[in-house]
Amino acid sequence: MHRRVLQSLPVVTLSLLLGAMPLVGCKKAAAPEPTAAAPAAPGGTEVAAAMAKKDYDAVVAALVKANEAATTPDQQEAFRGLLKSVAGELRGLGIEDPKAKEAFNTVSRLGAGR
């Protein structure tokens, strides 16, 4: 009986080592370093402050103002990202909050250029 155990020992050891390999050296990969800072959307701070207060009229007003302030292509791209982010948040909040739903509808029209 001991002989059978000794014969299977290399197989068991190899199995354990192979099974543990995925655990060895696993660590989260570091996030890639950004090559250039992403441009901040004009008015992004005001929009964030209004969202934190759940002042949806102020959110819409700040987005309109930010849209007018975005004059360069980089700023316009940053504004579109901000608009998309805010619209997503408002959509989720609009399920239970009619004011948020109204703001979402207005922001959606702003994004469509109307």
Secondary structure, DSSP 8 states (H G I E B T S, - for coil): -HHHHHHHHHHHHHHHHHHHGGGTT---------SS-----TTHHHHHHHHHHT-HHHHHHHHHHHHHH--SHHHHHHHHHHHHHHHHHHHHHTTT-HHHHHHHHHHHHHHHT-
